[in-house]
Amino acid sequence: MPKKYEFQLPFDVDLENYVEKTYPEILSFRTISKSLDARGAPRGKKPVYHYILDALTGPQDLYPSPEEFPKFSPLKKKPIIIGAGPGGLFCAVRLAEYGIPSIVIERGDEASKRMLHIAKFWRYGELDPETNVCFGEGGAGLFSDGKLITRIKSNLVQYVMEKFVVFGAPPETAYVSNPHLGSNKIRSIITHISNWLRKEGCEIRYNSKVEELLIEEDKVIGVKLSTGECLYSDHVVLATGHSPEDLYRHLEHKKIHMKAKDFAVGVRVEHPRKYIDELQHGKFCEAPDMGSARYRLSWHDKWSDHGVYSFCMCPGGYVLSSGTEKNGIVVNGMSNYARNSPWSNAALVVSVKSQSDLQDKDLMAGLRFQHEIEQKAYALSKKYATGRELPAMTIKEFMTGKLTNKPLPKTSSPSGIFKADIRSIFPQFIVDHLKKGLEEFNKDLPGFIYDEGLLIAPETRTSAPFTILRNKETLISTSHKGLYPCGEGAGYAGGITSAAVDGVKCALSILKEEGLLS
């Protein structure tokens, strides 16, 4: 059996040389965990990597064999999976590993073609409402940095990481803490997943929009597409991502059990990358092995019980326009694998409590809250620019409440920015909490409130404002048999990894419902 070794090394020390000199009994090893601790770097303390190794110390030792799956006969009616994001694709992958092919339905285009649609939007403001930064194969995560960060505790996390490696991710994805694929690499990985699924007998239908769930009594029996075609199945997985407003309204109409949940809205903050690198890594910031610096900031207002926190931090990245409607503006962030653009950005968002912060208490109140902000941002852009550019102001202008005549710093956004008082598009409690949060973040990371720092608005699609209710054991809708709410759009995930894990869990639940697994 392999033996575990755990130790810390300065970031610039070669691991293989260290192991060879320090542990002569090790015949071979593989890294199962690697995480950077740079907390002391601003004070001159050299960053260290924390390693955990699986090592063979005897000639009879063997690493555990890869998991093998029994092959079952295909189901009479293929499971239908709505959405080809990480939740939907990993649901299809796990089913296929057991010999069960499925039908994956995606309203947008395939991953390799999405950039053609999106480039038109960023350059000319021509939005395709079905294929954009949120809709299309790979989901919103395809243009969201490819971060595989997750805080969920599940033995399926390692399975997901290893599967990404199988489909083309760098080997370190399986063991590095908070791995990052980059938006450029994850596109090819998603394509490899789809190609493999087709070889396993799966159907993937692009540019196919589900208009209706077909229901008999209290059971979902299939779906109707926008073309009028009907597909039937005993198992329909709803893995749509967080932005399909039309489908949410359809679910409400069909009386699928849902409830409003808390969400968050705010802005993208953007700094020069070298500035953030220096704040975080101090004198080590230009060392070749350090890479672009990350940060994670949070503050909780005990009096109001609202949180303010950074989210989806993109070192060496870009701020993207990522709306799904022609009269609304939404921003998001991404970075490529190299993380070498001149800027770093992150969402800074404030929690929105569905029961106390929304004037209306109906199920769709959260959607209207998000859209009102997005539409105000678009109206500003139409007033002061062309409707394509994103409203922005410096951090200091936001803090003082006064716009200056000084031009805005350069930005990473391919859509461009224009100067505007972005406070006007938010409810006052969002502005107040962002301001307090920035003051606190500047204490945790002195210099965060910076002359060349930008706030670009609005970040509104951090998560869906609903939970589609499901049984905790079977993962089946509490109101309709045969329906499996899945992933971020259903309220059960918060990123690529957790959505993929939830997709796997839904696949296993289908196999249990069929009596194939216990």
C-alpha positions as a Python dict, from the first residue, in 0.01 Angstrom:
ca = {
    (1, 'M'): (0, 0, 0),
    (2, 'P'): (122, 357, -69),
    (3, 'K'): (245, 557, 228),
    (4, 'K'): (150, 921, 280),
    (5, 'Y'): (412, 1193, 326),
    (6, 'E'): (318, 1546, 426),
    (7, 'F'): (554, 1845, 445),
    (8, 'Q'): (609, 2209, 345),
    (9, 'L'): (867, 2342, 100),
    (10, 'P'): (968, 2695, 0),
    (11, 'F'): (793, 2774, -326),
    (12, 'D'): (1119, 2782, -524),
    (13, 'V'): (1254, 2442, -410),
    (14, 'D'): (1228, 2156, -661),
    (15, 'L'): (1002, 1881, -524),
    (16, 'E'): (1170, 1583, -694),
    (17, 'N'): (1519, 1681, -581),
    (18, 'Y'): (1394, 1736, -226),
    (19, 'V'): (1222, 1396, -209),
    (20, 'E'): (1525, 1218, -356),
    (21, 'K'): (1763, 1369, -98),
    (22, 'T'): (1532, 1363, 205),
    (23, 'Y'): (1343, 1036, 165),
    (24, 'P'): (1576, 777, 8),
    (25, 'E'): (1326, 501, 92),
    (26, 'I'): (1075, 639, -163),
    (27, 'L'): (1089, 443, -489),
    (28, 'S'): (825, 655, -664),
    (29, 'F'): (555, 902, -565),
    (30, 'R'): (259, 1097, -691),
    (31, 'T'): (134, 1428, -558),
    (32, 'I'): (-219, 1412, -421),
    (33, 'S'): (-234, 1766, -280),
    (34, 'K'): (-39, 2087, -338),
    (35, 'S'): (-143, 2423, -190),
    (36, 'L'): (37, 2758, -166),
    (37, 'D'): (61, 2952, 159),
    (38, 'A'): (168, 3310, 79),
    (39, 'R'): (7, 3482, 376),
    (40, 'G'): (338, 3608, 509),
    (41, 'A'): (475, 3722, 172),
    (42, 'P'): (381, 4093, 214),
    (43, 'R'): (595, 4094, 532),
    (44, 'G'): (891, 3930, 359),
    (45, 'K'): (825, 3568, 462),
    (46, 'K'): (897, 3329, 176),
    (47, 'P'): (582, 3154, 46),
    (48, 'V'): (566, 2777, 92),
    (49, 'Y'): (386, 2490, -75),
    (50, 'H'): (215, 2233, 143),
    (51, 'Y'): (246, 1888, -17),
    (52, 'I'): (79, 1554, 46),
    (53, 'L'): (233, 1263, -145),
    (54, 'D'): (132, 905, -208),
    (55, 'A'): (463, 718, -212),
    (56, 'L'): (570, 361, -288),
    (57, 'T'): (846, 243, -54),
    (58, 'G'): (852, -128, -140),
    (59, 'P'): (865, -327, -465),
    (60, 'Q'): (526, -488, -391),
    (61, 'D'): (346, -159, -332),
    (62, 'L'): (79, -58, -582),
    (63, 'Y'): (-133, 249, -627),
    (64, 'P'): (-510, 188, -608),
    (65, 'S'): (-661, 81, -939),
    (66, 'P'): (-896, 322, -1119),
    (67, 'E'): (-1263, 274, -1039),
    (68, 'E'): (-1441, 31, -1269),
    (69, 'F'): (-1812, 52, -1348),
    (70, 'P'): (-2048, -236, -1429),
    (71, 'K'): (-2210, -206, -1769),
    (72, 'F'): (-2591, -211, -1772),
    (73, 'S'): (-2824, -244, -2069),
    (74, 'P'): (-2948, 92, -2203),
    (75, 'L'): (-3284, 208, -2072),
    (76, 'K'): (-3589, 175, -2300),
    (77, 'K'): (-3626, 553, -2287),
    (78, 'K'): (-3301, 744, -2270),
    (79, 'P'): (-3273, 990, -1980),
    (80, 'I'): (-3318, 1348, -2101),
    (81, 'I'): (-3076, 1608, -1969),
    (82, 'I'): (-3169, 1973, -2020),
    (83, 'G'): (-2851, 2179, -2035),
    (84, 'A'): (-2495, 2101, -2145),
    (85, 'G'): (-2316, 2283, -1867),
    (86, 'P'): (-2100, 2098, -1614),
    (87, 'G'): (-2404, 1959, -1430),
    (88, 'G'): (-2565, 1818, -1741),
    (89, 'L'): (-2246, 1690, -1903),
    (90, 'F'): (-2119, 1514, -1592),
    (91, 'C'): (-2461, 1357, -1539),
    (92, 'A'): (-2436, 1221, -1893),
    (93, 'V'): (-2076, 1105, -1839),
    (94, 'R'): (-2155, 908, -1524),
    (95, 'L'): (-2459, 745, -1685),
    (96, 'A'): (-2252, 652, -1991),
    (97, 'E'): (-1983, 494, -1772),
    (98, 'Y'): (-2252, 248, -1661),
    (99, 'G'): (-2359, 188, -2021),
    (100, 'I'): (-2662, 418, -2007),
    (101, 'P'): (-2667, 668, -2297),
    (102, 'S'): (-2875, 984, -2262),
    (103, 'I'): (-3010, 1274, -2467),
    (104, 'V'): (-2853, 1612, -2384),
    (105, 'I'): (-3051, 1915, -2500),
    (106, 'E'): (-2872, 2251, -2521),
    (107, 'R'): (-3048, 2572, -2624),
    (108, 'G'): (-2722, 2732, -2742),
    (109, 'D'): (-2441, 2636, -2977),
    (110, 'E'): (-2155, 2395, -2923),
    (111, 'A'): (-1848, 2516, -2734),
    (112, 'S'): (-1625, 2552, -3038),
    (113, 'K'): (-1874, 2787, -3208),
    (114, 'R'): (-1987, 2999, -2911),
    (115, 'M'): (-1700, 3246, -2952),
    (116, 'L'): (-1829, 3349, -3295),
    (117, 'H'): (-2160, 3460, -3142),
    (118, 'I'): (-1997, 3618, -2837),
    (119, 'A'): (-1733, 3812, -3034),
    (120, 'K'): (-2013, 3985, -3226),
    (121, 'F'): (-2175, 4080, -2899),
    (122, 'W'): (-1859, 4218, -2742),
    (123, 'R'): (-1750, 4405, -3054),
    (124, 'Y'): (-2078, 4525, -3201),
    (125, 'G'): (-2336, 4474, -2927),
    (126, 'E'): (-2521, 4213, -3137),
    (127, 'L'): (-2667, 3974, -2879),
    (128, 'D'): (-2783, 3625, -2969),
    (129, 'P'): (-3041, 3548, -2697),
    (130, 'E'): (-2985, 3172, -2732),
    (131, 'T'): (-2603, 3155, -2763),
    (132, 'N'): (-2407, 3394, -2543),
    (133, 'V'): (-2182, 3402, -2237),
    (134, 'C'): (-2447, 3222, -2029),
    (135, 'F'): (-2617, 2995, -2284),
    (136, 'G'): (-2443, 2727, -2490),
    (137, 'E'): (-2239, 2412, -2440),
    (138, 'G'): (-2023, 2441, -2130),
    (139, 'G'): (-2264, 2683, -1963),
    (140, 'A'): (-2164, 3011, -1802),
    (141, 'G'): (-1850, 2842, -1663),
    (142, 'L'): (-1703, 2827, -2012),
    (143, 'F'): (-1645, 3203, -1993),
    (144, 'S'): (-1585, 3229, -1621),
    (145, 'D'): (-1218, 3149, -1577),
    (146, 'G'): (-1246, 2770, -1560),
    (147, 'K'): (-1191, 2775, -1184),
    (148, 'L'): (-1254, 2445, -1009),
    (149, 'I'): (-1272, 2597, -661),
    (150, 'T'): (-1533, 2446, -434),
    (151, 'R'): (-1610, 2436, -64),
    (152, 'I'): (-1840, 2134, -80),
    (153, 'K'): (-1734, 1815, 96),
    (154, 'S'): (-1791, 1513, -126),
    (155, 'N'): (-1588, 1213, -234),
    (156, 'L'): (-1712, 1291, -584),
    (157, 'V'): (-1497, 1607, -602),
    (158, 'Q'): (-1185, 1398, -668),
    (159, 'Y'): (-1373, 1197, -930),
    (160, 'V'): (-1464, 1519, -1112),
    (161, 'M'): (-1106, 1649, -1100),
    (162, 'E'): (-967, 1324, -1235),
    (163, 'K'): (-1226, 1317, -1511),
    (164, 'F'): (-1120, 1666, -1619),
    (165, 'V'): (-765, 1531, -1651),
    (166, 'V'): (-888, 1235, -1857),
    (167, 'F'): (-1057, 1479, -2094),
    (168, 'G'): (-748, 1698, -2139),
    (169, 'A'): (-694, 1912, -1830),
    (170, 'P'): (-334, 1950, -1705),
    (171, 'P'): (-234, 1663, -1470),
    (172, 'E'): (-198, 1897, -1172),
    (173, 'T'): (-574, 1959, -1188),
    (174, 'A'): (-616, 1637, -990),
    (175, 'Y'): (-413, 1756, -693),
    (176, 'V'): (-346, 2132, -689),
    (177, 'S'): (-551, 2327, -438),
    (178, 'N'): (-810, 2542, -620),
    (179, 'P'): (-715, 2429, -973),
    (180, 'H'): (-772, 2660, -1267),
    (181, 'L'): (-824, 2549, -1625),
    (182, 'G'): (-862, 2886, -1793),
    (183, 'S'): (-1140, 2974, -2032),
    (184, 'N'): (-919, 2890, -2332),
    (185, 'K'): (-843, 2534, -2215),
    (186, 'I'): (-1186, 2444, -2080),
    (187, 'R'): (-1343, 2493, -2424),
    (188, 'S'): (-1137, 2208, -2572),
    (189, 'I'): (-1200, 1994, -2262),
    (190, 'I'): (-1577, 2037, -2300),
    (191, 'T'): (-1547, 1939, -2666),
    (192, 'H'): (-1356, 1622, -2570),
    (193, 'I'): (-1631, 1535, -2321),
    (194, 'S'): (-1900, 1578, -2587),
    (195, 'N'): (-1707, 1372, -2843),
    (196, 'W'): (-1667, 1092, -2588),
    (197, 'L'): (-2037, 1101, -2500),
    (198, 'R'): (-2133, 1063, -2865),
    (199, 'K'): (-1902, 762, -2898),
    (200, 'E'): (-2085, 610, -2601),
    (201, 'G'): (-2419, 643, -2779),
    (202, 'C'): (-2541, 973, -2636),
    (203, 'E'): (-2731, 1228, -2842),
    (204, 'I'): (-2637, 1594, -2802),
    (205, 'R'): (-2879, 1839, -2957),
    (206, 'Y'): (-2745, 2193, -2993),
    (207, 'N'): (-2958, 2499, -3071),
    (208, 'S'): (-3256, 2309, -2929),
    (209, 'K'): (-3472, 2492, -2680),
    (210, 'V'): (-3703, 2318, -2436),
    (211, 'E'): (-4030, 2509, -2440),
    (212, 'E'): (-4238, 2283, -2220),
    (213, 'L'): (-4219, 1998, -1972),
    (214, 'L'): (-4468, 1726, -2065),
    (215, 'I'): (-4662, 1624, -1756),
    (216, 'E'): (-4923, 1359, -1685),
    (217, 'E'): (-5083, 1400, -1345),
    (218, 'D'): (-4783, 1451, -1113),
    (219, 'K'): (-4515, 1297, -1336),
    (220, 'V'): (-4284, 1458, -1595),
    (221, 'I'): (-4286, 1225, -1897),
    (222, 'G'): (-4077, 1426, -2144),
    (223, 'V'): (-4016, 1762, -2307),
    (224, 'K'): (-4148, 1963, -2599),
    (225, 'L'): (-3892, 2156, -2805),
    (226, 'S'): (-3943, 2494, -2972),
    (227, 'T'): (-3966, 2307, -3305),
    (228, 'G'): (-4274, 2125, -3177),
    (229, 'E'): (-4091, 1792, -3145),
    (230, 'C'): (-4168, 1592, -2830),
    (231, 'L'): (-3920, 1362, -2659),
    (232, 'Y'): (-4024, 1114, -2393),
    (233, 'S'): (-3839, 973, -2092),
    (234, 'D'): (-3895, 845, -1740),
    (235, 'H'): (-3607, 1064, -1617),
    (236, 'V'): (-3567, 1434, -1702),
    (237, 'V'): (-3268, 1617, -1549),
    (238, 'L'): (-3310, 1993, -1522),
    (239, 'A'): (-2955, 2134, -1543),
    (240, 'T'): (-3016, 2468, -1709),
    (241, 'G'): (-2775, 2701, -1528),
    (242, 'H'): (-2877, 3020, -1348),
    (243, 'S'): (-3019, 3242, -1625),
    (244, 'P'): (-3314, 3083, -1814),
    (245, 'E'): (-3591, 3323, -1709),
    (246, 'D'): (-3836, 3181, -1960),
    (247, 'L'): (-3797, 2831, -1822),
    (248, 'Y'): (-3832, 2949, -1463),
    (249, 'R'): (-4163, 3112, -1552),
    (250, 'H'): (-4272, 2791, -1721),
    (251, 'L'): (-4187, 2591, -1408),
    (252, 'E'): (-4395, 2831, -1201),
    (253, 'H'): (-4686, 2793, -1445),
    (254, 'K'): (-4661, 2413, -1423),
    (255, 'K'): (-4664, 2436, -1043),
    (256, 'I'): (-4323, 2273, -1001),
    (257, 'H'): (-4232, 2320, -635),
    (258, 'M'): (-3991, 2612, -601),
    (259, 'K'): (-3905, 2863, -333),
    (260, 'A'): (-3729, 3198, -335),
    (261, 'K'): (-3378, 3197, -195),
    (262, 'D'): (-3117, 3457, -108),
    (263, 'F'): (-2870, 3566, -376),
    (264, 'A'): (-2617, 3845, -423),
    (265, 'V'): (-2554, 4141, -652),
    (266, 'G'): (-2278, 4397, -684),
    (267, 'V'): (-1992, 4499, -909),
    (268, 'R'): (-1666, 4383, -1066),
    (269, 'V'): (-1358, 4541, -915),
    (270, 'E'): (-1055, 4563, -1143),
    (271, 'H'): (-693, 4650, -1054),
    (272, 'P'): (-367, 4632, -1247),
    (273, 'R'): (-244, 4275, -1204),
    (274, 'K'): (106, 4376, -1096),
    (275, 'Y'): (-42, 4592, -823),
    (276, 'I'): (-245, 4304, -675),
    (277, 'D'): (56, 4072, -716),
    (278, 'E'): (267, 4311, -511),
    (279, 'L'): (-2, 4356, -243),
    (280, 'Q'): (-32, 3980, -200),
    (281, 'H'): (318, 3848, -272),
    (282, 'G'): (538, 4139, -166),
    (283, 'K'): (898, 4118, -288),
    (284, 'F'): (832, 3771, -429),
    (285, 'C'): (573, 3898, -677),
    (286, 'E'): (801, 3876, -980),
    (287, 'A'): (943, 3532, -901),
    (288, 'P'): (873, 3309, -1204),
    (289, 'D'): (705, 3034, -999),
    (290, 'M'): (465, 3256, -810),
    (291, 'G'): (207, 3326, -1078),
    (292, 'S'): (-69, 3585, -1057),
    (293, 'A'): (-197, 3657, -707),
    (294, 'R'): (-545, 3577, -583),
    (295, 'Y'): (-742, 3716, -293),
    (296, 'R'): (-1060, 3626, -109),
    (297, 'L'): (-1228, 3895, 99),
    (298, 'S'): (-1541, 3890, 310),
    (299, 'W'): (-1710, 4099, 574),
    (300, 'H'): (-2036, 4052, 759),
    (301, 'D'): (-2239, 4345, 887),
    (302, 'K'): (-2369, 4214, 1220),
    (303, 'W'): (-2620, 4496, 1253),
    (304, 'S'): (-2793, 4439, 918),
    (305, 'D'): (-2700, 4070, 887),
    (306, 'H'): (-2574, 4123, 532),
    (307, 'G'): (-2255, 3982, 390),
    (308, 'V'): (-2019, 4151, 145),
    (309, 'Y'): (-1765, 3928, -23),
    (310, 'S'): (-1542, 3874, -322),
    (311, 'F'): (-1645, 3603, -565),
    (312, 'C'): (-1498, 3445, -880),
    (313, 'M'): (-1161, 3619, -848),
    (314, 'C'): (-981, 3623, -1186),
    (315, 'P'): (-606, 3696, -1162),
    (316, 'G'): (-461, 3818, -1490),
    (317, 'G'): (-811, 3817, -1636),
    (318, 'Y'): (-1081, 4013, -1816),
    (319, 'V'): (-1415, 4172, -1730),
    (320, 'L'): (-1683, 4053, -1969),
    (321, 'S'): (-2026, 4172, -2072),
    (322, 'S'): (-2239, 3862, -2018),
    (323, 'G'): (-2605, 3955, -2047),
    (324, 'T'): (-2877, 3737, -2196),
    (325, 'E'): (-3128, 4012, -2281),
    (326, 'K'): (-3097, 4297, -2530),
    (327, 'N'): (-3208, 4565, -2285),
    (328, 'G'): (-2987, 4461, -1993),
    (329, 'I'): (-2618, 4472, -1898),
    (330, 'V'): (-2450, 4208, -1681),
    (331, 'V'): (-2078, 4171, -1605),
    (332, 'N'): (-1868, 3868, -1521),
    (333, 'G'): (-1499, 3781, -1512),
    (334, 'M'): (-1269, 3525, -1673),
    (335, 'S'): (-903, 3452, -1731),
    (336, 'N'): (-711, 3221, -1958),
    (337, 'Y'): (-485, 2943, -1834),
    (338, 'A'): (-173, 3163, -1832),
    (339, 'R'): (-346, 3433, -1623),
    (340, 'N'): (-118, 3691, -1781),
    (341, 'S'): (-341, 3981, -1883),
    (342, 'P'): (-238, 4317, -1728),
    (343, 'W'): (-545, 4321, -1502),
    (344, 'S'): (-698, 4123, -1215),
    (345, 'N'): (-1065, 4137, -1125),
    (346, 'A'): (-1323, 3992, -889),
    (347, 'A'): (-1691, 4025, -813),
    (348, 'L'): (-1769, 4226, -501),
    (349, 'V'): (-2125, 4144, -406),
    (350, 'V'): (-2378, 4205, -129),
    (351, 'S'): (-2620, 3939, -9),
    (352, 'V'): (-2986, 4002, -94),
    (353, 'K'): (-3236, 3844, 142),
    (354, 'S'): (-3547, 3732, -38),
    (355, 'Q'): (-3773, 3773, 266),
    (356, 'S'): (-3661, 4118, 380),
    (357, 'D'): (-3485, 4302, 95),
    (358, 'L'): (-3741, 4250, -180),
    (359, 'Q'): (-4053, 4463, -176),
    (360, 'D'): (-4260, 4192, -343),
    (361, 'K'): (-4283, 3845, -191),
    (362, 'D'): (-4389, 3644, -496),
    (363, 'L'): (-4162, 3380, -648),
    (364, 'M'): (-4041, 3597, -937),
    (365, 'A'): (-3948, 3899, -721),
    (366, 'G'): (-3577, 3810, -724),
    (367, 'L'): (-3573, 3793, -1103),
    (368, 'R'): (-3737, 4134, -1130),
    (369, 'F'): (-3488, 4275, -878),
    (370, 'Q'): (-3195, 4152, -1090),
    (371, 'H'): (-3348, 4271, -1416),
    (372, 'E'): (-3426, 4618, -1287),
    (373, 'I'): (-3058, 4669, -1205),
    (374, 'E'): (-2948, 4527, -1542),
    (375, 'Q'): (-3194, 4749, -1730),
    (376, 'K'): (-3083, 5062, -1546),
    (377, 'A'): (-2723, 4984, -1642),
    (378, 'Y'): (-2827, 4945, -2006),
    (379, 'A'): (-3020, 5273, -1997),
    (380, 'L'): (-2705, 5448, -1871),
    (381, 'S'): (-2504, 5292, -2151),
    (382, 'K'): (-2755, 5405, -2412),
    (383, 'K'): (-2754, 5756, -2264),
    (384, 'Y'): (-2378, 5805, -2243),
    (385, 'A'): (-2243, 5547, -2492),
    (386, 'T'): (-2389, 5301, -2745),
    (387, 'G'): (-2554, 5043, -2518),
    (388, 'R'): (-2260, 4806, -2561),
    (389, 'E'): (-2014, 4967, -2319),
    (390, 'L'): (-2019, 4896, -1945),
    (391, 'P'): (-2077, 5167, -1679),
    (392, 'A'): (-1777, 5222, -1451),
    (393, 'M'): (-1622, 5457, -1197),
    (394, 'T'): (-1306, 5445, -991),
    (395, 'I'): (-1314, 5299, -641),
    (396, 'K'): (-1231, 5639, -494),
    (397, 'E'): (-1512, 5806, -690),
    (398, 'F'): (-1751, 5546, -554),
    (399, 'M'): (-1628, 5603, -198),
    (400, 'T'): (-1652, 5983, -218),
    (401, 'G'): (-1972, 5987, -423),
    (402, 'K'): (-1824, 6236, -671),
    (403, 'L'): (-1726, 6180, -1033),
    (404, 'T'): (-1411, 6362, -1143),
    (405, 'N'): (-1309, 6490, -1485),
    (406, 'K'): (-1016, 6252, -1492),
    (407, 'P'): (-1046, 5982, -1763),
    (408, 'L'): (-1104, 5628, -1647),
    (409, 'P'): (-802, 5393, -1634),
    (410, 'K'): (-763, 5138, -1911),
    (411, 'T'): (-973, 4825, -1873),
    (412, 'S'): (-959, 4463, -1980),
    (413, 'S'): (-1319, 4461, -2102),
    (414, 'P'): (-1353, 4392, -2477),
    (415, 'S'): (-1686, 4579, -2472),
    (416, 'G'): (-1531, 4902, -2342),
    (417, 'I'): (-1641, 5115, -2047),
    (418, 'F'): (-1775, 5466, -1989),
    (419, 'K'): (-1777, 5684, -1680),
    (420, 'A'): (-2102, 5695, -1487),
    (421, 'D'): (-2225, 5704, -1131),
    (422, 'I'): (-2297, 5334, -1097),
    (423, 'R'): (-2452, 5392, -754),
    (424, 'S'): (-2767, 5508, -931),
    (425, 'I'): (-2846, 5162, -1067),
    (426, 'F'): (-2850, 4992, -725),
    (427, 'P'): (-3086, 5010, -426),
    (428, 'Q'): (-2931, 5216, -149),
    (429, 'F'): (-2863, 4920, 80),
    (430, 'I'): (-2639, 4765, -187),
    (431, 'V'): (-2441, 5090, -222),
    (432, 'D'): (-2407, 5133, 154),
    (433, 'H'): (-2287, 4778, 211),
    (434, 'L'): (-2044, 4790, -80),
    (435, 'K'): (-1893, 5105, 63),
    (436, 'K'): (-1860, 4952, 412),
    (437, 'G'): (-1722, 4634, 263),
    (438, 'L'): (-1457, 4820, 66),
    (439, 'E'): (-1350, 5004, 381),
    (440, 'E'): (-1310, 4671, 562),
    (441, 'F'): (-1131, 4509, 268),
    (442, 'N'): (-887, 4797, 263),
    (443, 'K'): (-797, 4709, 623),
    (444, 'D'): (-744, 4342, 537),
    (445, 'L'): (-556, 4424, 218),
    (446, 'P'): (-411, 4776, 264),
    (447, 'G'): (-414, 4962, -66),
    (448, 'F'): (-719, 4783, -207),
    (449, 'I'): (-890, 5123, -241),
    (450, 'Y'): (-658, 5237, -518),
    (451, 'D'): (-653, 5534, -758),
    (452, 'E'): (-633, 5308, -1064),
    (453, 'G'): (-893, 5061, -935),
    (454, 'L'): (-1223, 5038, -1122),
    (455, 'L'): (-1573, 4931, -1026),
    (456, 'I'): (-1766, 4802, -1328),
    (457, 'A'): (-2136, 4726, -1297),
    (458, 'P'): (-2349, 4528, -1251),
    (459, 'E'): (-2269, 4173, -1133),
    (460, 'T'): (-2617, 4026, -1087),
    (461, 'R'): (-2601, 3661, -1196),
    (462, 'T'): (-2401, 3513, -910),
    (463, 'S'): (-2672, 3250, -860),
    (464, 'A'): (-3036, 3181, -931),
    (465, 'P'): (-3285, 3350, -695),
    (466, 'F'): (-3474, 3020, -654),
    (467, 'T'): (-3438, 2667, -528),
    (468, 'I'): (-3628, 2403, -724),
    (469, 'L'): (-3726, 2172, -442),
    (470, 'R'): (-3622, 1806, -449),
    (471, 'N'): (-3618, 1508, -216),
    (472, 'K'): (-3290, 1495, -23),
    (473, 'E'): (-3246, 1122, -82),
    (474, 'T'): (-3377, 1062, -434),
    (475, 'L'): (-3306, 1414, -573),
    (476, 'I'): (-3644, 1397, -745),
    (477, 'S'): (-3872, 1702, -750),
    (478, 'T'): (-4098, 1715, -445),
    (479, 'S'): (-4395, 1788, -671),
    (480, 'H'): (-4332, 1589, -988),
    (481, 'K'): (-4190, 1240, -1030),
    (482, 'G'): (-3935, 1188, -1302),
    (483, 'L'): (-3788, 1540, -1269),
    (484, 'Y'): (-3437, 1586, -1123),
    (485, 'P'): (-3351, 1952, -1046),
    (486, 'C'): (-2974, 1975, -1084),
    (487, 'G'): (-2686, 2215, -1041),
    (488, 'E'): (-2659, 2590, -1010),
    (489, 'G'): (-2985, 2685, -1178),
    (490, 'A'): (-3179, 2463, -940),
    (491, 'G'): (-3006, 2607, -634),
    (492, 'Y'): (-2778, 2311, -555),
    (493, 'A'): (-2438, 2431, -674),
    (494, 'G'): (-2224, 2741, -689),
    (495, 'G'): (-1963, 2679, -958),
    (496, 'I'): (-1819, 2434, -1210),
    (497, 'T'): (-1708, 2167, -963),
    (498, 'S'): (-2014, 2165, -740),
    (499, 'A'): (-2242, 2162, -1046),
    (500, 'A'): (-2050, 1868, -1194),
    (501, 'V'): (-2072, 1682, -862),
    (502, 'D'): (-2446, 1744, -850),
    (503, 'G'): (-2478, 1609, -1203),
    (504, 'V'): (-2302, 1288, -1097),
    (505, 'K'): (-2533, 1259, -795),
    (506, 'C'): (-2838, 1291, -1021),
    (507, 'A'): (-2701, 1018, -1249),
    (508, 'L'): (-2654, 785, -952),
    (509, 'S'): (-3009, 863, -835),
    (510, 'I'): (-3147, 765, -1177),
    (511, 'L'): (-2959, 434, -1159),
    (512, 'K'): (-3100, 372, -811),
    (513, 'E'): (-3454, 453, -928),
    (514, 'E'): (-3409, 194, -1203),
    (515, 'G'): (-3294, -62, -944),
    (516, 'L'): (-2948, -88, -1100),
    (517, 'L'): (-2763, 44, -796),
    (518, 'S'): (-2846, 5, -431),
}
